[in-house]
Amino acid sequence: MFGISDNDLTALWITLKLAFISTSILMVLCAPLAWWLAHTRWRGKVMIEALVAMPLVLPPTVMGFYLLILLGPRGAVGGFLEDIGVGHLAFTFTGLVIGSMIYSLPFVVQPLQNAFAATGGRVLEAAATLRASPLDRFFTVVLPLARRGILTAAVLSFAHTLGEFGVILMIGGNIPGQTQVASIAIYDHVEAMDYASAHALSLLLVCLAFILLMSVYALNRRFKVVGVVS
């Protein structure tokens, strides 16, 4: 298929599956955190915001190294899982999901936080006067108003996962059919001087990333309630 081998298609499938699963989990887990960051007056929230933004400035290999230690058989998490008979998470797809989630954390939290902060308090106060519960207000008022931020967070997280390399390589290694993602497959092709295969897979990722980002900008122009990305 367009010069892409079966192994490359498998790597691409693992990449897409990883992006979908990590993004889905992040959207659920980060929404409460982003809401709290957007509305809390606690002075110490700057520490939480700094921790969330750490993946933006840390070298991916540094983060991957410490995650490998943590999730490996001698790490705190991996060792505990070994003791209860589950098995450590290093060089597994589950480990990839955890690493991808941590590495993409700011790409989800920050757009959601900006979107939630822009919803304003008057609308929520009006909903409260109509006896809407906090949960009802969140799902029927906040989420529709913040839909641009939600869309941006989801697409940025998904697109960011497509290009992950250092973190993935450190945690998952390069096991074909299990932890080998598209970016690592491209690296293997270049190392083997197979530039044709590297070009075919790279071009596919470029097109996919462009389509995702173009969709964000197009939909953000359609939904003009809450703006996170202009």
LUMTIPA-583315 format. One record per atom (N, C-alpha, C): residue number from 1; residue in one letter; atom name; x, z, y. Coordinates in steps of 0.001 Angstrom, whole numbers, m for minus. Example, Ala and Ser with C-alpha at 12.3 -4.5 7.8 and 13.67 -1.06 7.14 Angstrom:
# LUMTIPA-583315
REC_1_a_N_13190_7800_m5690
REC_1_a_CA_12300_7800_m4500
REC_1_a_C_13200_7800_m3300
REC_2_s_N_12850_7080_m2250
REC_2_s_CA_13670_7140_m1060
REC_2_s_C_12900_7870_30
END
This chain:
# LUMTIPA-583315
REC_1_m_N_848_0_m1201
REC_1_m_CA_0_0_0
REC_1_m_C_876_0_1240
REC_2_f_N_950_m1166_1931
REC_2_f_CA_1723_m1320_3155
REC_2_f_C_3148_m808_2993
REC_3_g_N_3742_m985_1806
REC_3_g_CA_5108_m556_1583
REC_3_g_C_5268_925_1321
REC_4_i_N_4165_1631_1141
REC_4_i_CA_4219_3069_888
REC_4_i_C_4061_3313_m600
REC_5_s_N_4989_4056_m1188
REC_5_s_CA_4973_4297_m2628
REC_5_s_C_3952_5368_m2989
REC_6_d_N_3733_5518_m4284
REC_6_d_CA_2803_6546_m4757
REC_6_d_C_3299_7948_m4392
REC_7_n_N_4604_8157_m4459
REC_7_n_CA_5168_9461_m4075
REC_7_n_C_4932_9755_m2593
REC_8_d_N_5041_8706_m1781
REC_8_d_CA_4786_8888_m351
REC_8_d_C_3311_9192_m98
REC_9_l_N_2433_8535_m826
REC_9_l_CA_1001_8815_m682
REC_9_l_C_679_10243_m1097
REC_10_t_N_1353_10719_m2138
REC_10_t_CA_1165_12109_m2554
REC_10_t_C_1637_13068_m1477
REC_11_a_N_2806_12769_m890
REC_11_a_CA_3324_13602_203
REC_11_a_C_2382_13581_1401
REC_12_l_N_1809_12419_1680
REC_12_l_CA_866_12309_2791
REC_12_l_C_m401_13110_2502
REC_13_w_N_m863_13062_1259
REC_13_w_CA_m2051_13831_879
REC_13_w_C_m1794_15335_1012
REC_14_i_N_m619_15775_583
REC_14_i_CA_m270_17199_722
REC_14_i_C_m220_17585_2196
REC_15_t_N_303_16692_3032
REC_15_t_CA_373_16957_4471
REC_15_t_C_m1018_17102_5067
REC_16_l_N_m1909_16176_4743
REC_16_l_CA_m3275_16224_5277
REC_16_l_C_m4029_17452_4765
REC_17_k_N_m3826_17773_3493
REC_17_k_CA_m4480_18963_2933
REC_17_k_C_m3964_20220_3608
REC_18_l_N_m2654_20280_3826
REC_18_l_CA_m2055_21426_4493
REC_18_l_C_m2592_21560_5912
REC_19_a_N_m2671_20455_6628
REC_19_a_CA_m3162_20484_8006
REC_19_a_C_m4619_20933_8061
REC_20_f_N_m5428_20443_7139
REC_20_f_CA_m6853_20787_7144
REC_20_f_C_m7064_22264_6821
REC_21_i_N_m6395_22752_5794
REC_21_i_CA_m6594_24144_5375
REC_21_i_C_m6067_25111_6433
REC_22_s_N_m4849_24880_6920
REC_22_s_CA_m4267_25792_7906
REC_22_s_C_m5062_25787_9203
REC_23_t_N_m5522_24614_9633
REC_23_t_CA_m6312_24536_10861
REC_23_t_C_m7646_25244_10705
REC_24_s_N_m8302_25050_9558
REC_24_s_CA_m9603_25688_9320
REC_24_s_C_m9485_27206_9351
REC_25_i_N_m8466_27736_8682
REC_25_i_CA_m8278_29190_8659
REC_25_i_C_m7907_29710_10044
REC_26_l_N_m7040_28984_10743
REC_26_l_CA_m6626_29417_12077
REC_26_l_C_m7803_29467_13047
REC_27_m_N_m8689_28493_12987
REC_27_m_CA_m9825_28464_13901
REC_27_m_C_m10705_29692_13716
REC_28_v_N_m10862_30124_12475
REC_28_v_CA_m11701_31295_12201
REC_28_v_C_m10995_32582_12625
REC_29_l_N_m9717_32699_12276
REC_29_l_CA_m8996_33941_12553
REC_29_l_C_m8622_34099_14031
REC_30_c_N_m8367_32995_14704
REC_30_c_CA_m7880_33071_16079
REC_30_c_C_m8993_33216_17117
REC_31_a_N_m10216_32861_16749
REC_31_a_CA_m11308_32961_17714
REC_31_a_C_m11496_34394_18231
REC_32_p_N_m11561_35408_17362
REC_32_p_CA_m11695_36784_17891
REC_32_p_C_m10492_37210_18729
REC_33_l_N_m9280_36830_18299
REC_33_l_CA_m8086_37183_19056
REC_33_l_C_m8094_36528_20433
REC_34_a_N_m8441_35243_20480
REC_34_a_CA_m8485_34528_21754
REC_34_a_C_m9550_35106_22671
REC_35_w_N_m10687_35490_22113
REC_35_w_CA_m11759_36099_22907
REC_35_w_C_m11288_37421_23510
REC_36_w_N_m10611_38223_22698
REC_36_w_CA_m10111_39509_23180
REC_36_w_C_m9056_39316_24265
REC_37_l_N_m8138_38380_24064
REC_37_l_CA_m7108_38124_25068
REC_37_l_C_m7718_37611_26372
REC_38_a_N_m8805_36870_26260
REC_38_a_CA_m9425_36302_27455
REC_38_a_C_m10165_37349_28286
REC_39_h_N_m10576_38457_27666
REC_39_h_CA_m11437_39406_28376
REC_39_h_C_m10885_40823_28471
REC_40_t_N_m9860_41145_27711
REC_40_t_CA_m9338_42501_27780
REC_40_t_C_m8591_42750_29087
REC_41_r_N_m8623_43989_29548
REC_41_r_CA_m7881_44392_30740
REC_41_r_C_m6691_45276_30375
REC_42_w_N_m6399_45354_29094
REC_42_w_CA_m5277_46156_28623
REC_42_w_C_m3972_45538_29127
REC_43_r_N_m3156_46346_29773
REC_43_r_CA_m1916_45833_30348
REC_43_r_C_m944_45339_29286
REC_44_g_N_m1041_45919_28102
REC_44_g_CA_m120_45533_27053
REC_44_g_C_m432_44211_26389
REC_45_k_N_m1481_43527_26853
REC_45_k_CA_m1831_42254_26210
REC_45_k_C_m745_41199_26386
REC_46_v_N_106_41398_27414
REC_46_v_CA_1195_40442_27618
REC_46_v_C_2134_40419_26421
REC_47_m_N_2270_41550_25737
REC_47_m_CA_3111_41589_24542
REC_47_m_C_2499_40754_23421
REC_48_i_N_1184_40841_23286
REC_48_i_CA_489_40038_22268
REC_48_i_C_604_38557_22594
REC_49_e_N_435_38222_23871
REC_49_e_CA_548_36821_24274
REC_49_e_C_1958_36294_24039
REC_50_a_N_2947_37127_24262
REC_50_a_CA_4331_36716_24019
REC_50_a_C_4577_36489_22531
REC_51_l_N_4046_37364_21694
REC_51_l_CA_4193_37197_20244
REC_51_l_C_3511_35927_19766
REC_52_v_N_2335_35653_20302
REC_52_v_CA_1609_34442_19918
REC_52_v_C_2393_33194_20303
REC_53_a_N_3064_33244_21456
REC_53_a_CA_3788_32070_21955
REC_53_a_C_5184_31921_21356
REC_54_m_N_5644_32886_20583
REC_54_m_CA_6997_32834_20025
REC_54_m_C_7304_31540_19268
REC_55_p_N_6385_31007_18464
REC_55_p_CA_6707_29759_17746
REC_55_p_C_7038_28587_18658
REC_56_l_N_6652_28673_19928
REC_56_l_CA_6949_27584_20854
REC_56_l_C_8422_27529_21221
REC_57_v_N_9111_28667_21153
REC_57_v_CA_10499_28725_21605
REC_57_v_C_11494_29014_20483
REC_58_l_N_11026_29586_19388
REC_58_l_CA_11931_29870_18275
REC_58_l_C_12280_28595_17519
REC_59_p_N_13532_28417_17124
REC_59_p_CA_13863_27292_16241
REC_59_p_C_13057_27394_14948
REC_60_p_N_12482_26296_14476
REC_60_p_CA_11671_26350_13252
REC_60_p_C_12426_26916_12049
REC_61_t_N_13728_26625_11964
REC_61_t_CA_14490_27136_10827
REC_61_t_C_14631_28659_10874
REC_62_v_N_14675_29222_12076
REC_62_v_CA_14750_30682_12196
REC_62_v_C_13473_31316_11679
REC_63_m_N_12349_30789_12132
REC_63_m_CA_11070_31312_11666
REC_63_m_C_10916_31092_10161
REC_64_g_N_11302_29908_9700
REC_64_g_CA_11208_29617_8277
REC_64_g_C_12078_30524_7436
REC_65_f_N_13255_30855_7945
REC_65_f_CA_14157_31738_7206
REC_65_f_C_13549_33118_7006
REC_66_y_N_13030_33697_8082
REC_66_y_CA_12459_35040_7965
REC_66_y_C_11173_35042_7135
REC_67_l_N_10411_33978_7214
REC_67_l_CA_9222_33879_6360
REC_67_l_C_9626_33737_4896
REC_68_l_N_10710_33010_4645
REC_68_l_CA_11205_32868_3277
REC_68_l_C_11617_34224_2722
REC_69_i_N_12308_35016_3540
REC_69_i_CA_12698_36361_3112
REC_69_i_C_11468_37222_2862
REC_70_l_N_10488_37134_3755
REC_70_l_CA_9287_37964_3649
REC_70_l_C_8451_37599_2428
REC_71_l_N_8314_36305_2159
REC_71_l_CA_7441_35847_1083
REC_71_l_C_8153_35702_m254
REC_72_g_N_9496_35800_m250
REC_72_g_CA_10270_35651_m1479
REC_72_g_C_10137_36848_m2402
REC_73_p_N_10720_36752_m3583
REC_73_p_CA_10563_37806_m4603
REC_73_p_C_11131_39156_m4178
REC_74_r_N_12062_39166_m3234
REC_74_r_CA_12635_40439_m2777
REC_74_r_C_12108_40873_m1413
REC_75_g_N_11181_40105_m860
REC_75_g_CA_10615_40450_437
REC_75_g_C_9482_41445_324
REC_76_a_N_9029_41946_1463
REC_76_a_CA_7971_42947_1472
REC_76_a_C_6677_42399_863
REC_77_v_N_6297_41210_1291
REC_77_v_CA_5055_40617_773
REC_77_v_C_5258_40036_m617
REC_78_g_N_6298_39211_m766
REC_78_g_CA_6555_38597_m2062
REC_78_g_C_6854_39612_m3147
REC_79_g_N_7617_40655_m2806
REC_79_g_CA_7920_41690_m3784
REC_79_g_C_6686_42441_m4227
REC_80_f_N_5795_42735_m3287
REC_80_f_CA_4545_43411_m3644
REC_80_f_C_3703_42543_m4566
REC_81_l_N_3614_41249_m4248
REC_81_l_CA_2839_40338_m5097
REC_81_l_C_3454_40217_m6491
REC_82_e_N_4777_40253_m6559
REC_82_e_CA_5448_40236_m7860
REC_82_e_C_5092_41490_m8662
REC_83_d_N_5044_42633_m7994
REC_83_d_CA_4765_43897_m8676
REC_83_d_C_3352_43935_m9262
REC_84_i_N_2409_43279_m8598
REC_84_i_CA_1026_43304_m9103
REC_84_i_C_721_42102_m9992
REC_85_g_N_1762_41303_m10269
REC_85_g_CA_1603_40205_m11219
REC_85_g_C_1082_38904_m10651
REC_86_v_N_1012_38802_m9324
REC_86_v_CA_512_37563_m8706
REC_86_v_C_1612_36528_m8575
REC_87_g_N_2802_36964_m8244
REC_87_g_CA_3922_36037_m8038
REC_87_g_C_4183_35832_m6564
REC_88_h_N_5459_35658_m6211
REC_88_h_CA_5813_35489_m4794
REC_88_h_C_5322_34146_m4282
REC_89_l_N_5375_33965_m2961
REC_89_l_CA_4798_32782_m2324
REC_89_l_C_5841_31784_m1836
REC_90_a_N_7119_32085_m2035
REC_90_a_CA_8148_31125_m1634
REC_90_a_C_8086_29890_m2527
REC_91_f_N_8261_28724_m1904
REC_91_f_CA_8251_27436_m2618
REC_91_f_C_6913_27179_m3316
REC_92_t_N_5834_27597_m2662
REC_92_t_CA_4485_27320_m3150
REC_92_t_C_3665_26718_m2020
REC_93_f_N_2562_26093_m2377
REC_93_f_CA_1688_25513_m1347
REC_93_f_C_1058_26611_m498
REC_94_t_N_723_27734_m1111
REC_94_t_CA_169_28857_m353
REC_94_t_C_1160_29336_697
REC_95_g_N_2434_29380_333
REC_95_g_CA_3465_29743_1295
REC_95_g_C_3525_28753_2447
REC_96_l_N_3338_27463_2144
REC_96_l_CA_3309_26453_3192
REC_96_l_C_2166_26711_4167
REC_97_v_N_1013_27066_3632
REC_97_v_CA_m154_27327_4482
REC_97_v_C_130_28492_5432
REC_98_i_N_712_29565_4906
REC_98_i_CA_1024_30728_5738
REC_98_i_C_2029_30357_6827
REC_99_g_N_3087_29658_6450
REC_99_g_CA_4087_29247_7430
REC_99_g_C_3509_28311_8475
REC_100_s_N_2680_27377_8046
REC_100_s_CA_2070_26430_8974
REC_100_s_C_1140_27132_9950
REC_101_m_N_402_28122_9458
REC_101_m_CA_m506_28870_10323
REC_101_m_C_260_29625_11404
REC_102_i_N_1331_30269_11025
REC_102_i_CA_2109_31038_12002
REC_102_i_C_2762_30097_13014
REC_103_y_N_3276_28979_12534
REC_103_y_CA_3964_28040_13414
REC_103_y_C_2997_27354_14384
REC_104_s_N_1739_27182_13981
REC_104_s_CA_750_26518_14834
REC_104_s_C_m109_27502_15611
REC_105_l_N_179_28789_15510
REC_105_l_CA_m644_29818_16140
REC_105_l_C_m884_29583_17630
REC_106_p_N_146_29329_18444
REC_106_p_CA_m113_29150_19880
REC_106_p_C_m933_27916_20204
REC_107_f_N_m889_26908_19343
REC_107_f_CA_m1645_25687_19605
REC_107_f_C_m3147_25896_19411
REC_108_v_N_m3515_26996_18779
REC_108_v_CA_m4926_27333_18603
REC_108_v_C_m5347_28434_19564
REC_109_v_N_m4552_29489_19650
REC_109_v_CA_m4938_30645_20466
REC_109_v_C_m5012_30288_21948
REC_110_q_N_m4027_29593_22469
REC_110_q_CA_m3986_29345_23907
REC_110_q_C_m5134_28457_24398
REC_111_p_N_m5465_27335_23743
REC_111_p_CA_m6635_26574_24201
REC_111_p_C_m7938_27364_24075
REC_112_l_N_m8089_28136_22991
REC_112_l_CA_m9298_28937_22838
REC_112_l_C_m9371_30013_23915
REC_113_q_N_m8264_30655_24191
REC_113_q_CA_m8239_31708_25209
REC_113_q_C_m8627_31143_26572
REC_114_n_N_m8075_29994_26934
REC_114_n_CA_m8415_29364_28211
REC_114_n_C_m9884_28972_28267
REC_115_a_N_m10398_28475_27156
REC_115_a_CA_m11800_28059_27120
REC_115_a_C_m12734_29258_27234
REC_116_f_N_m12431_30333_26525
REC_116_f_CA_m13269_31525_26582
REC_116_f_C_m13215_32169_27971
REC_117_a_N_m12035_32153_28593
REC_117_a_CA_m11898_32739_29926
REC_117_a_C_m12701_31961_30964
REC_118_a_N_m12881_30661_30737
REC_118_a_CA_m13579_29814_31696
REC_118_a_C_m15095_29853_31548
REC_119_t_N_m15593_30486_30504
REC_119_t_CA_m17050_30519_30319
REC_119_t_C_m17738_31367_31372
REC_120_g_N_m17071_32377_31892
REC_120_g_CA_m17653_33198_32948
REC_120_g_C_m18559_34287_32406
REC_121_g_N_m18717_35328_33188
REC_121_g_CA_m19506_36477_32749
REC_121_g_C_m20966_36404_33114
REC_122_r_N_m21326_35629_34145
REC_122_r_CA_m22718_35587_34590
REC_122_r_C_m23648_35005_33534
REC_123_v_N_m23166_33988_32845
REC_123_v_CA_m23997_33376_31804
REC_123_v_C_m24257_34368_30682
REC_124_l_N_m23232_35121_30313
REC_124_l_CA_m23394_36117_29260
REC_124_l_C_m24306_37246_29708
REC_125_e_N_m24213_37624_30986
REC_125_e_CA_m25095_38655_31506
REC_125_e_C_m26546_38186_31495
REC_126_a_N_m26745_36917_31821
REC_126_a_CA_m28106_36372_31786
REC_126_a_C_m28651_36369_30363
REC_127_a_N_m27793_36016_29397
REC_127_a_CA_m28228_36035_28003
REC_127_a_C_m28531_37451_27550
REC_128_a_N_m27771_38416_28053
REC_128_a_CA_m28005_39809_27677
REC_128_a_C_m29342_40304_28201
REC_129_t_N_m29732_39841_29402
REC_129_t_CA_m31025_40246_29946
REC_129_t_C_m32183_39709_29114
REC_130_l_N_m31902_38649_28361
REC_130_l_CA_m32918_38086_27459
REC_130_l_C_m32850_38729_26072
REC_131_r_N_m32112_39844_25988
REC_131_r_CA_m31997_40642_24774
REC_131_r_C_m31251_39925_23648
REC_132_a_N_m30372_39031_24010
REC_132_a_CA_m29532_38382_23001
REC_132_a_C_m28425_39341_22588
REC_133_s_N_m28223_39477_21306
REC_133_s_CA_m27174_40362_20803
REC_133_s_C_m25805_39766_21117
REC_134_p_N_m24732_40582_21073
REC_134_p_CA_m23394_40039_21323
REC_134_p_C_m23052_38870_20405
REC_135_l_N_m23478_38971_19144
REC_135_l_CA_m23195_37875_18208
REC_135_l_C_m23970_36622_18581
REC_136_d_N_m25228_36803_18978
REC_136_d_CA_m26036_35657_19412
REC_136_d_C_m25442_35015_20654
REC_137_r_N_m24983_35844_21583
REC_137_r_CA_m24385_35306_22807
REC_137_r_C_m23136_34489_22497
REC_138_f_N_m22365_34961_21538
REC_138_f_CA_m21126_34253_21208
REC_138_f_C_m21420_32886_20593
REC_139_f_N_m22365_32848_19646
REC_139_f_CA_m22626_31596_18928
REC_139_f_C_m23516_30629_19705
REC_140_t_N_m24433_31131_20521
REC_140_t_CA_m25381_30251_21214
REC_140_t_C_m24996_29943_22650
REC_141_v_N_m24099_30760_23224
REC_141_v_CA_m23704_30536_24616
REC_141_v_C_m22222_30192_24726
REC_142_v_N_m21369_31069_24188
REC_142_v_CA_m19926_30905_24368
REC_142_v_C_m19404_29659_23662
REC_143_l_N_m19729_29521_22393
REC_143_l_CA_m19172_28387_21633
REC_143_l_C_m19586_27031_22198
REC_144_p_N_m20871_26820_22561
REC_144_p_CA_m21210_25522_23171
REC_144_p_C_m20472_25267_24479
REC_145_l_N_m20299_26316_25308
REC_145_l_CA_m19596_26127_26571
REC_145_l_C_m18102_25873_26370
REC_146_a_N_m17567_26414_25295
REC_146_a_CA_m16124_26300_25039
REC_146_a_C_m15795_25172_24078
REC_147_r_N_m16713_24242_23880
REC_147_r_CA_m16501_23238_22830
REC_147_r_C_m15284_22357_23080
REC_148_r_N_m14956_22112_24348
REC_148_r_CA_m13764_21297_24619
REC_148_r_C_m12500_22027_24184
REC_149_g_N_m12446_23302_24494
REC_149_g_CA_m11285_24085_24072
REC_149_g_C_m11187_24201_22569
REC_150_i_N_m12337_24339_21918
REC_150_i_CA_m12353_24432_20454
REC_150_i_C_m11865_23130_19840
REC_151_l_N_m12354_22016_20351
REC_151_l_CA_m11919_20706_19859
REC_151_l_C_m10423_20510_20082
REC_152_t_N_m9955_20866_21269
REC_152_t_CA_m8529_20718_21580
REC_152_t_C_m7677_21547_20636
REC_153_a_N_m8073_22803_20410
REC_153_a_CA_m7310_23681_19528
REC_153_a_C_m7243_23119_18115
REC_154_a_N_m8368_22636_17611
REC_154_a_CA_m8406_22112_16240
REC_154_a_C_m7524_20873_16091
REC_155_v_N_m7623_19961_17034
REC_155_v_CA_m6859_18707_16916
REC_155_v_C_m5370_18945_17133
REC_156_l_N_m5018_19798_18092
REC_156_l_CA_m3600_20077_18325
REC_156_l_C_m2973_20756_17114
REC_157_s_N_m3696_21692_16506
REC_157_s_CA_m3173_22366_15317
REC_157_s_C_m2998_21377_14173
REC_158_f_N_m3989_20524_13965
REC_158_f_CA_m3919_19537_12886
REC_158_f_C_m2765_18563_13122
REC_159_a_N_m2677_18040_14342
REC_159_a_CA_m1624_17061_14648
REC_159_a_C_m240_17710_14582
REC_160_h_N_m143_18958_15023
REC_160_h_CA_1141_19654_14992
REC_160_h_C_1620_19853_13560
REC_161_t_N_694_20139_12662
REC_161_t_CA_1053_20342_11257
REC_161_t_C_1577_19060_10625
REC_162_l_N_1088_17920_11081
REC_162_l_CA_1549_16649_10514
REC_162_l_C_3054_16462_10689
REC_163_g_N_3611_17001_11781
REC_163_g_CA_5024_16783_12059
REC_163_g_C_5927_17951_11724
REC_164_e_N_5397_19002_11108
REC_164_e_CA_6229_20160_10783
REC_164_e_C_7320_19779_9786
REC_165_f_N_8506_20315_10025
REC_165_f_CA_9632_19993_9141
REC_165_f_C_10447_21240_8784
REC_166_g_N_11060_21865_9802
REC_166_g_CA_11980_22970_9535
REC_166_g_C_11346_24135_8819
REC_167_v_N_10206_24591_9316
REC_167_v_CA_9517_25725_8686
REC_167_v_C_9109_25382_7264
REC_168_i_N_8556_24182_7097
REC_168_i_CA_8081_23751_5779
REC_168_i_C_9240_23645_4794
REC_169_l_N_10347_23086_5246
REC_169_l_CA_11491_22911_4355
REC_169_l_C_12067_24258_3933
REC_170_m_N_12102_25219_4840
REC_170_m_CA_12659_26524_4522
REC_170_m_C_11772_27286_3547
REC_171_i_N_10478_27238_3750
REC_171_i_CA_9560_28022_2917
REC_171_i_C_9243_27323_1605
REC_172_g_N_8974_26020_1685
REC_172_g_CA_8487_25308_505
REC_172_g_C_9529_24488_m220
REC_173_g_N_10687_24297_401
REC_173_g_CA_11679_23444_m235
REC_173_g_C_11243_21995_m199
REC_174_n_N_11594_21281_m1207
REC_174_n_CA_11296_19845_m1256
REC_174_n_C_10923_19478_m2691
REC_175_i_N_9788_19983_m3133
REC_175_i_CA_9333_19763_m4509
REC_175_i_C_8290_18651_m4504
REC_176_p_N_8619_17455_m5011
REC_176_p_CA_7657_16346_m5001
REC_176_p_C_6367_16719_m5733
REC_177_g_N_5260_16384_m5104
REC_177_g_CA_3958_16646_m5701
REC_177_g_C_3458_18051_m5509
REC_178_q_N_4287_18944_m4926
REC_178_q_CA_3872_20340_m4723
REC_178_q_C_4064_20786_m3274
REC_179_t_N_5283_20690_m2776
REC_179_t_CA_5552_21142_m1412
REC_179_t_C_6208_20076_m540
REC_180_q_N_6410_18891_m1079
REC_180_q_CA_7013_17823_m275
REC_180_q_C_5951_17191_612
REC_181_v_N_6120_17359_1931
REC_181_v_CA_5188_16777_2890
REC_181_v_C_5767_15479_3433
REC_182_a_N_4997_14794_4268
REC_182_a_CA_5392_13462_4731
REC_182_a_C_6686_13497_5537
REC_183_s_N_6853_14498_6396
REC_183_s_CA_8066_14557_7226
REC_183_s_C_9317_14714_6371
REC_184_i_N_9229_15486_5301
REC_184_i_CA_10380_15660_4415
REC_184_i_C_10622_14393_3598
REC_185_a_N_9541_13714_3209
REC_185_a_CA_9689_12454_2487
REC_185_a_C_10407_11419_3353
REC_186_i_N_10104_11404_4652
REC_186_i_CA_10789_10486_5570
REC_186_i_C_12278_10822_5631
REC_187_y_N_12586_12087_5699
REC_187_y_CA_13991_12515_5724
REC_187_y_C_14718_12070_4458
REC_188_d_N_14062_12219_3316
REC_188_d_CA_14669_11781_2051
REC_188_d_C_14956_10288_2061
REC_189_h_N_14021_9488_2606
REC_189_h_CA_14217_8037_2658
REC_189_h_C_15405_7681_3552
REC_190_v_N_15510_8340_4675
REC_190_v_CA_16621_8064_5587
REC_190_v_C_17942_8463_4946
REC_191_e_N_17951_9596_4270
REC_191_e_CA_19171_10059_3602
REC_191_e_C_19596_9085_2510
REC_192_a_N_18600_8420_1873
REC_192_a_CA_18897_7453_826
REC_192_a_C_19099_6045_1383
REC_193_m_N_19105_5912_2725
REC_193_m_CA_19282_4622_3403
REC_193_m_C_18126_3675_3126
REC_194_d_N_16964_4209_2739
REC_194_d_CA_15778_3392_2500
REC_194_d_C_14954_3365_3781
REC_195_y_N_15427_2609_4744
REC_195_y_CA_14803_2607_6054
REC_195_y_C_13420_1954_6039
REC_196_a_N_13189_1027_5136
REC_196_a_CA_11888_357_5078
REC_196_a_C_10787_1358_4725
REC_197_s_N_11035_2195_3716
REC_197_s_CA_10044_3198_3327
REC_197_s_C_9879_4249_4418
REC_198_a_N_10994_4640_5043
REC_198_a_CA_10922_5616_6126
REC_198_a_C_10115_5064_7298
REC_199_h_N_10316_3795_7596
REC_199_h_CA_9581_3167_8691
REC_199_h_C_8088_3101_8378
REC_200_a_N_7728_2724_7171
REC_200_a_CA_6326_2592_6806
REC_200_a_C_5590_3930_6930
REC_201_l_N_6193_4988_6409
REC_201_l_CA_5558_6302_6460
REC_201_l_C_5560_6860_7882
REC_202_s_N_6633_6633_8611
REC_202_s_CA_6709_7107_10003
REC_202_s_C_5664_6418_10865
REC_203_l_N_5526_5109_10691
REC_203_l_CA_4555_4371_11485
REC_203_l_C_3137_4857_11203
REC_204_l_N_2859_5190_9954
REC_204_l_CA_1543_5706_9597
REC_204_l_C_1266_7038_10303
REC_205_l_N_2262_7911_10355
REC_205_l_CA_2096_9199_11032
REC_205_l_C_1958_9022_12541
REC_206_v_N_2706_8081_13103
REC_206_v_CA_2595_7803_14539
REC_206_v_C_1183_7354_14882
REC_207_c_N_645_6443_14099
REC_207_c_CA_m715_5944_14338
REC_207_c_C_m1746_7059_14194
REC_208_l_N_m1581_7877_13173
REC_208_l_CA_m2522_8965_12934
REC_208_l_C_m2496_9975_14077
REC_209_a_N_m1301_10340_14528
REC_209_a_CA_m1176_11296_15631
REC_209_a_C_m1759_10721_16925
REC_210_f_N_m1514_9430_17163
REC_210_f_CA_m2046_8789_18367
REC_210_f_C_m3571_8773_18357
REC_211_i_N_m4147_8470_17213
REC_211_i_CA_m5610_8436_17099
REC_211_i_C_m6205_9823_17334
REC_212_l_N_m5567_10846_16786
REC_212_l_CA_m6061_12211_16971
REC_212_l_C_m6021_12618_18441
REC_213_l_N_m4895_12370_19109
REC_213_l_CA_m4777_12764_20504
REC_213_l_C_m5680_11933_21405
REC_214_m_N_m5825_10665_21121
REC_214_m_CA_m6715_9826_21904
REC_214_m_C_m8159_10305_21758
REC_215_s_N_m8508_10768_20566
REC_215_s_CA_m9859_11289_20347
REC_215_s_C_m10109_12530_21188
REC_216_v_N_m9084_13391_21311
REC_216_v_CA_m9236_14598_22130
REC_216_v_C_m9535_14228_23576
REC_217_y_N_m8752_13328_24143
REC_217_y_CA_m8938_12950_25542
REC_217_y_C_m10286_12243_25745
REC_218_a_N_m10680_11410_24788
REC_218_a_CA_m11949_10708_24921
REC_218_a_C_m13130_11675_24863
REC_219_l_N_m13095_12607_23918
REC_219_l_CA_m14178_13568_23796
REC_219_l_C_m14186_14578_24928
REC_220_n_N_m13010_14936_25438
REC_220_n_CA_m12950_15855_26575
REC_220_n_C_m13563_15233_27825
REC_221_r_N_m13480_13942_27953
REC_221_r_CA_m14134_13281_29087
REC_221_r_C_m15648_13264_28923
REC_222_r_N_m16081_13263_27676
REC_222_r_CA_m17520_13253_27420
REC_222_r_C_m18123_14634_27644
REC_223_f_N_m17411_15681_27165
REC_223_f_CA_m17889_17055_27314
REC_223_f_C_m17155_17693_28484
REC_224_k_N_m17815_17814_29604
REC_224_k_CA_m17151_18258_30833
REC_224_k_C_m17526_19681_31233
REC_225_v_N_m17917_20490_30256
REC_225_v_CA_m18341_21838_30596
REC_225_v_C_m17156_22747_30829
REC_226_v_N_m16238_22779_29835
REC_226_v_CA_m15068_23654_29949
REC_226_v_C_m13831_22806_29748
REC_227_g_N_m12926_22773_30705
REC_227_g_CA_m11747_21930_30599
REC_227_g_C_m10492_22722_30261
REC_228_v_N_m9835_22339_29186
REC_228_v_CA_m8556_22929_28823
REC_228_v_C_m7457_21897_28938
REC_229_v_N_m7732_20701_28456
REC_229_v_CA_m6771_19616_28582
REC_229_v_C_m7395_18548_29452
REC_230_s_N_m6770_18184_30516
REC_230_s_CA_m7325_17207_31427
REC_230_s_C_m7102_15805_30914
END
